[in-house]
């Protein structure tokens, strides 16, 4: 048996060699040694780690497939949000030209200015992932989720051979977050299905869903059995980029740097010039689309200069400097057998086509959305017609239109129901809207789960422990049909549910009890009134001061509230005009829900020190969390925006402030720290505010 020092040296040598050969095999597809030799070194390292457990490191190749079976996927708050990008709906060359025109206009470039350089990449059809490396070692893998919060899938990610457990550099950054896509190659997908058939097991439908489902497995051994691949396409949080300070100035150079660290980056990427370069790239990839070893649903264009990206900034939650340009969707003919109504989780009624099953874009389609009554009429389709089915964006099946040919007999036009098929409540269409909606709200079973989740949300009643899985169980078991029934749950009933121990049940009952003391804005927002978000709920509470006054307010009175227009006013009135909604509110009050009617929600103009002001938060403040700072600003009448523009009045910057601080300095926007914010909130109205 080797001595501990000899074993440590040999283990280090084996880890380095195995990392090198895994990169050659999985990423470069250019192995240098036979599989048997790799297996021999792997087994030698395993023996050393078994004899000397202290040598087993998190980045060891032997740790890829280990890990306990999880009870659930833990939430992960992204240090830098994983935002989506805008989709260019025009799938022709005009889509690329339109994007270039928008960028040039935003940059103020004239016709004589040189073309903008763009990084052009493939739009992979997989699952977006964030990999966090600390001092070069993979410590976390998380899904995109809602962009702000994803799910911890580290154990699954570690099983993917193309994901390095340690970066290939002697000077890694203290923190590097790599954004990319987990996907499945077509040949790997076909091989997986062949093995499934040989075992007499269920086959999978398409590579995208199979890859996404594999990553979100609770058992990493199941993930390891699925042949997954990975491509990097960007970065998130980067701290102290040792060895490459400053960071590259362009997206293309950034991708080259990631590749030098051992991360797989697609070779099809290119830096092109202007609209002509975008069109040529789009056409070249489209011509090769079927020959690619994996599925794509389009290409992505990004302004190559990172400085120009910061200058362009964001629009709402989408960057102005990037766009996804999709290809025409795949289409197939079939027959429309019937039209049924689906009531969504927000009460929207959607006509759904029941089709003769047809294979489109890698999956069998038997249902397709008809969107709304007006779209259905525009397409002129009726039951019995031969129709063309398309997977819009290669994802959502929809009917394009009716195939030419005479109908065999007269078929009446489809009509939307006047009563909800689920709860019987009236169905209404807002003036100027194409959508029909059930007015049942809190009463409608189709909306029940969404209503409960929204009510329990952190920004609403903040009931910790009441998540998707538990809500599904409560509704499916018939234990909760309306919001007030939440407060009638006891420990015994909850503990009898699957994966609900007595301690968890007691914690939830305590959280429900704690939620009874809230604020009027939170309660209003929690009710889920259409068009009433957090800001509107605060404005209503501030204006009226009591729930009774809001419930009885007429449309004209509601229009006096800041930012409440005719659509919002009608929505509020429609909600409280439904007797069953009023009954739910009264039952919640009877259950003990309450707040101080004089908690400051009805503030006078002098107290609204930030009325009409727009502020942006960036970085970490010393004592205030992001939500607490937002609440203070909004309580003073201010608005919190997500990006810095010329309309921004103040930027509140904490430690590790990023591009928003740079943008504020570029535009000359006033920058304050946490104490500056507090001084601003305490200053008399008009004194600096």
N, C-alpha and C positions, 0 to 999 in steps of 0.2 A: 504494500500500500504506500503511495507517495506521501511525503511529509506535507503538512498543511501549507507551507510556503510553496513547495513544488506544485501542489494541487491548485493553489490559487493562480500561479503563473500559467499552468496548462489550461485551466478553465478560461482564463482571459484570452489565450491564443485561440482556443476552440470557438469561443463566442465571436471573436473578430472574423475568423475564417467562415463560420456558418452565416454570419450576417452578409459577408461579401458574396458568398455563393448563392444565398437566397436572393440577393439583389440581381445577380446575373441571371438567375433562373426566372424569377417572377416578373421583374421589371424590364430587363433588357432582352429577355428571351434568347440569351446567349450563354448557356451553361458551359463551365470550364472543366467540370469533373462529372463522372458518371453518378447516377442516383445512389448506387451502392456505396460509393465513397462518402457521399454526403451523409447517408444513413449511418455509416460506421462512426464518423465524427460526432454525429448527434447522439448516438448511443453512448459513446465515451463520455461526453459531457453529462449525460443523464446519470451515469454511474458516479462520476465525481461529485455531482450535486447531492446524490443520495448518501454518499459517504461523508460529505462535508456540507451539511444543509446551509451553513452560513454563506456558501459560495453562490447560492441560488438568488440571482438578481431579477428585478422586475422586467428587465429588457432581455433576459436570456431567451434564446430560441426555443428552449424546452417549455417555456411558459405560455406559448401561443394558445394552446387548446385547454388550458387548465382553468378552473374557476367553478365556484358553486352555482347551483341552479337558483336563480333569483325568484323572489316572491312577486316582484313587480319592477318596472323600470323607474328609477328615481328621477325626479325633475332636475334639470341643470340650467342655471341662469347663464346665458351667454355674456361674456365680458364685452364683446362687440356684437350687436344684433346681426343675425343672419337674414338680411333683407332680400326680398324677391326683386326681380327686375321686370321692367315693362315688356310686354309682348307686342311686337309689330304685327298687326292683323293682316296687312297686305303681304301675301306670300310671294309676290312677284318682285322683280328688280326695284320697283317703285318703293318698296318697303325699306330697302337699304338706302336709297336716295333720300327718302323722307327723314330718316334718322340723321344722316349727314347734314341735311339742311337745318334740322333743329339744333344740332350741336354748333354749327357755324353761326346760327342766329344768336344762340345763348352766349357765344364767345365774342360776338360783335365783329365777325370776320366779313370783310367785303369780298366782292367777286374776284378781285385781283390778289387776294391773300393766298398763300400756298395751301395745299390740301392738308387736312388733319390726318395724323397717323393713328391707325386703329389696330388693336390686338383682336384678331378674329379667331374664334375657337368653335369647337363642336358643342352642341347642347345635348349632353348625355341624358339618356332615359333611365335614370336610376334613383337613388336616394341621397339627398344632400347630407353631408356629414362634416362636423368640425372636430379636428384632431388637435389636442393640446399637448405640446412638448414642453417640458421644463428641464432646462440644462441638457437638452438633447434627448431626453427619455420620454416616451409616450406615457402620459399619466391619465388621459381622459379622451374618450370618444363620445360624441353626442349628436343626436339628430337635430335637424333644423327646428322641428316643432312649430310653434307659432312665430318664430323669428326672434322672440325675446327669451323663451324658455323651451328647451328641448328635453330629450330623454337620454339618460346615461346608458350607453351601449358599449362601454369600454371592453367588457369581456368578449363580446361578439367581434368587435373591430380587431382585437388582438389575434383572432384566428385567420385574418386575411393576409395571405403571404405577401401581397404587394405593399402592405402598410409597414414601414420600418418601425421596429420597436425602439431603435436608437438612430438618431440622425448621423449621417456619414460626415462628420466634421469634428475636429479637435477643439473648435471654438464656437459651440452652439450658443444661440441667444438664451438668456435666462428664461424667457417665455416666447414661444412661437406657436400660434394657432394656424393650422392649415385647413383651408376650406376645400372640399372636393366632393366627388360623387362615387358612391359604391354602386357597382353595376354587375351584370352577368353577361359574359360573352355568349353569342348565339351557339357556338359549338359546345361550350360548357353546359348551356341550358339543354341542348338536345341530348348530350351524354347523360345528364341528370335524369331526364325523363325516360331515357332508355333503361337506366338502372331501376327506376321506379316500376316500369312495366315488367322487367324481369322478376321483380320481387312481388308482383301482383298488387302494387300499391298505387294510390292516386297520382296521376301526372299533374304537372303544373301548367298554367295557362300561358303565361308570357314571362320573359326574363325580368322585366321591371318589377312586377309584383312579387316574383319569387325572391329577387334580391332584397327588396324592402322588407318582406316578411322574415327573411333569414336574419337580417341585422337586428330586428326587434324580438328575436327569440330570447326567452328567459334562460335557456340552457345553451351555453356556448358550444357544447359538443354537437348540437344540432346545426348551429351555424357553421362549424368547422366542416361538416359533411356537405355543405353547399359550396360550389366553386365560385367564389366571389372575387371581383377585381376592383381596383380603385384608381382614379385619376385625380390629381390635385389641380385646382384652377384659381386659387386665390389665398389670401391670408386674412386672419381676423386680428386678434390681439398680438402685438409684437412689442417686446420690452427688451431694451438694451441689446441690440443686434450685434453682439460681439463678432469680430472677424469680418463684418460687412457693414461698417458704420461710416457714412449713412447708408440707408437701404437703397436699392436700385431706384433710379428715377423714372423707370417705365414699367408697365405691366409685363411686357415681353421679357425684360431683364429680370424681373421678379420671378417669372416662371423658370428662367434659366437657373437662377439661384436655388429655387426649390429642387430642381432636378439635380443640381450638384450636391444637395443634401441627401440624395438617395430616394427622393419621392418621385413616383411615376407621373409624368406630365405628357399629355397626348402630343404625338409628333405631328399631327395635322394642323396644329396652330400656326398662325402666320401674322406678321405685322404688315399691314397694307396701307396704301395711301388713298385717302378720299373716297368718295362714293364709287368711283370706278373700281377701286380695289375691293371694296365690300361686295359689289355685284359679282366680280370675277370669282371671289372666294365662295360666295353663296352658290354660284352656278357650278363651280368645280366640285364642291362637296355633294351637291345634289346629284351630279352625274355619277359619283362614286358611292352614293348612299347605300345601295343594296350590296356593294362589295365590301363594306366595312365589316369587321368581325363583331360589331356590337350595334345595338339600336341607338339611333339618335332621332330627335323630332325637330331639329332645326340647327341653327348656328347662333352664336352670341358675338356681338360686337361691343368692344369697350374702347373708349378713348385711351390711347397707349400711355400718354404722359400722366403720371400720378399727380403732378402739380395741377394740371388742367382738370383732372377728376375732382380734386379738392375745390377748385374754383367753380366748377359746374354744380357741385353739391347734389342735393336730393330734392325731389318733389314728393311731398307726403312721405311715403316709406319706400320710394323707388329712386335709384340713382338716375340723374339726368345724363350720365356719361356712359350708360350701357343699355342695350336692348337685346331681346331674344327675337330672332327672325325665323319663324317656323316655315316648314315646307307644307305644300298642299296635303290635306289628310287623305287617307285611303277610303275608297267608297265601294259599296256593293249593293246590288238590287235585292229586294225581298218584298214580302207582302205585309200590309198593315191589317192585322186581324181584329184589333179592338183599341179603344182609347179609355184609359182609366185615370182617375184623379188621385194624385199623391199629395198629402198634406205634410208640408215640411215642418222642421222643428221651430221655425219662426212663424208658422201659420200660413205661409205662401202655398197656394194651390197650383200644382203643376200638372198639365195633361201629359200622360206618359203613354207612348205607343207600345202596344203589345204586338211583337213581330214574329213572323216565322223565323226561327233561329238561323243566323247567317254568320259566317266567319269573316270578320273584318279586322284588319290591322293586328293580327296575332291573337284575337280572342273571339269567342262565340257571343254574338249579341242577340238578345231576345227582347230587350226593352230599350227604348230610346226616348230622350226628352223631346217634347214639343214646345218647351219653354213657357208659352202663355197662349191665350186664346187668339191674340192678334197675330202672333207669329204663325200659328196653325192656319189661320184664315189666309194669311199672305202666301203660304206655301200651297194652299188649295188642296190639302190632302183630306181624304175621308176614309172611313172604315171600308176595307176591301180593296183599296188601291194598291197597285205595285209602286213601291217607293224606293228611293235611293238612300242608303244609310251610310253615314260617315262617322268616323271617330274623330271628332273635332279636337285638334291639337294632339291627335293620336291617343287621346285618353277618354273623353266623354262622348258616348255614342249619341248622334242626333240624326234627324231626318232632314235631308237636303231639300227634297221635293218629290213631286209625283212624276212617275215615268209616263211618257206619252202613250196615249191609247184611250179608247172610249170605255166608260164604265158600263158594266153589263145591265145595270138598273139604277133607278134614282136612289141616292143615299142622302139623307138629310145632313145638314151641317151640324157639327158638334156644338153643344151649348154648355157653358159652365154652370154648375149647380148654384142655386141660390142659398142653399144650406150646407154647412160643412158635413161631408160624408162620415166624419169621425164623431163629432160631438153635437151636430145639429144646429150650431150657432149660425147666425147670419153671415153670409159671404158678401164682402163689400170690395169695391174697387175705388181707390182714391182718384180724385179728379186729376186728369193728366197722367195717370199711371197706367201701365199695361198689366199690372199684377192684381190678381184677385186674392184676397186674404180672409182667413177665418177670423172672426172677431172674438172667438172663445177665449183667447189669451190664456190666463192661468187655469181656465176650466177645461181646455181641450186636451184630450189624452195624447194626441199627436205632438203637442208642444210641451208635454209635461216634463220630459227629461231635460230638455233645453231650459225650460223655465226654472227647474230646480238647480241646475248647474250654474245658471246665471245668478240666481238669487244667492247661492252660496259663495260666489266668487270673491276674491280678495278685495276688490274695489267696491263690492256690494256689501253683503252682510258678513263676509269674511268668516265662514264656518269651516274651520280647518278639519280635514278628514273626510269631507263630503265631496268625493271625486266621481269621475265617470263610472268606474266599476261598481261602486256602492250605489250610485243613483240607478244604474241599470237593475241591480238586484231589488232595490226598494220598489221601483215601479213595476218590474216584471212579476214580483211576488204579491203585488196589490197592497203593499203596506202603506204607500204614499200615493195619493191621487191628487191632492192639492197642497199648496205650500203650508197651510196651518197644520196639516197632519204631521209635518216634520217634528213639531213640538210636542206631539203625543207619543213619540217613540220612546221606548224605555230600554234599559240595558238588556233585559231578557230577550226582547224581540230582536235587537241588533246582534247580540251575541250568537243567536241561532243561525245567522247568515253565514254563507261560505267565507272563509278567511277573515272572520270577525271574532277575535277573542274577546273575553269579557273586559280586558283592560282597554282595548280599542273602542269597544262599545261605550264604556264609561267616559272615555276621552271625548267621543263625539257628542254624547249627551251634555257634557260640560261645555263643549264648544257651542252647542245650540242654545244653552242657557245664557252663555256670555253674549251671544249675538242679540239678545233681546234689548240690550242697551246700545243704541246706535245713534245715528244722526238722521235728520230728515232728508238731506240729499242722498245719503247712502240708501235709505229705504225706498225713495222714489226711483233711484236707478235700479235697485234690486227687483222692482216690480216688472221690469222688462217692457215698459211701454215703448211701442215702436217710435223711433226717431228721438227718444229721450236718452241721451248719453250722460256721462258724468257731468260735463260742463253745463248742459241744459238743466239737469236736476239741481245743481247748485244755484243756477240763476233763478229757477222757479222757487226754491226754498228761500233764497235771499229776498225775492220780490214779494212773495205772499206771506212768508213767515209761519204758516201752519198748513198741515195736510188738508184740513177741512176747507180752507179757502181755495186751495188748488183744485180739489175735487168739485167744488161748486162753481168755479170760475167759468164764465162764458168765453166764447171764442174771441170777442173783442178785448176782454180783460187779458187773456193769455197773450194776445198780440202786443201788449204793452211790455212784455218781458224781453230783455235783451236777447237777440239772436233767435227769437221764436217767431217763425213765419207762419203763413197760412197752413202749410202741410203739417208742421209740428203741432200747431194749435188744434187742427182737426183730429190728429192722431190721439192727442191727450183727451179731447172731448169724447171721441169714439170709445176709448178705453173705459172711462168712468161712466159712460152712458150704458154700459153693459151691466145689468144687475148682478150677475155672478162675479164680475170683477170687484164690484163694491163689497159684495159679501165676503170675498176672500180677504180684502183689506180689513174689514171689520173683525173677521175671525183672527187675523194676525194680531190686531190690537188686543183682542180679548185674551190671546195667548200670552200677552205680556210684552209685546214689542212696543217700545216707547223711546222717547228722546226728550230733551229739554227744549220746549218750544221757544225758549229765549237763549238758545245756544249761540247766537250771533249770526244765524243764517239770514235774518232780515236786517241787513246792515244799512245805515244811511250813507248818503253819498260821501260824507266826510271820512268815513271809515274805509272806503274803497280806494286806498292809496295808489293802487296799481291799475285802476280802471283804464281800459284802452291801451295798456302797455303789453308788449310781447317780450317774453324772456325765454332764454334757452339755457338748459342745464347741461353741464359736461364735466366729466371727471368725478372724483369721490370727495364729498364734503366732509369736514372733520367730525361733525356730530349729527348732521341731518342726513337721513336716507333720501333717495331720489323721490319716493312717494310723499314723504313728509314735507320736503321742500315744495313739491308741486301743490300740495294741499294748502300750504301757507300762501303761496302766490295766488292761487285761484280764490282763496277766501278773501284776499285783498282786491279782487276784481281783475287780476292779471290773467294773461293767457300764456301757457307754456307750449312752445313750438319745438319740433324735432330737429330743425335745421336752421342755420344762421343765414339771414338775408339782409338786404338793405332796410327791410321793415322791422328788423329786430331792434328793440330798445336797449336791452341789457343781456349780457352773457354771464351766467354765474358759473365760475370755474373752480374746480377742486383739484386735488392731486391727480396726476396721470391724465390730465385733459388732453384730448387729441386734436383731430382736424378742425373741430368746431372752434377751438380757441384760435387756431391759425387763421381760419376764415374771418373771425371777428376782428382780428388785428388788421387783416387785409382791407376790410370794409370800414375800419375806424369805429366799430361798435364798442360801447362802454363795457369793460370787463370788471366784474366784482367778485370778491371771495365770499365765503359764508357770512362773515361779519358785515360785509357790505350789503348783502341781501337783508340781514336783520335790521341794519340801519335804514335801509330803504323802506322796509315794512313799518318802521316806527316813525318815519318822518311825516310831518304834517302834509296833507294833500296839497300838491302844487310846489312843494319844496324839494325840487330835484326829481319828482315823479310826475 
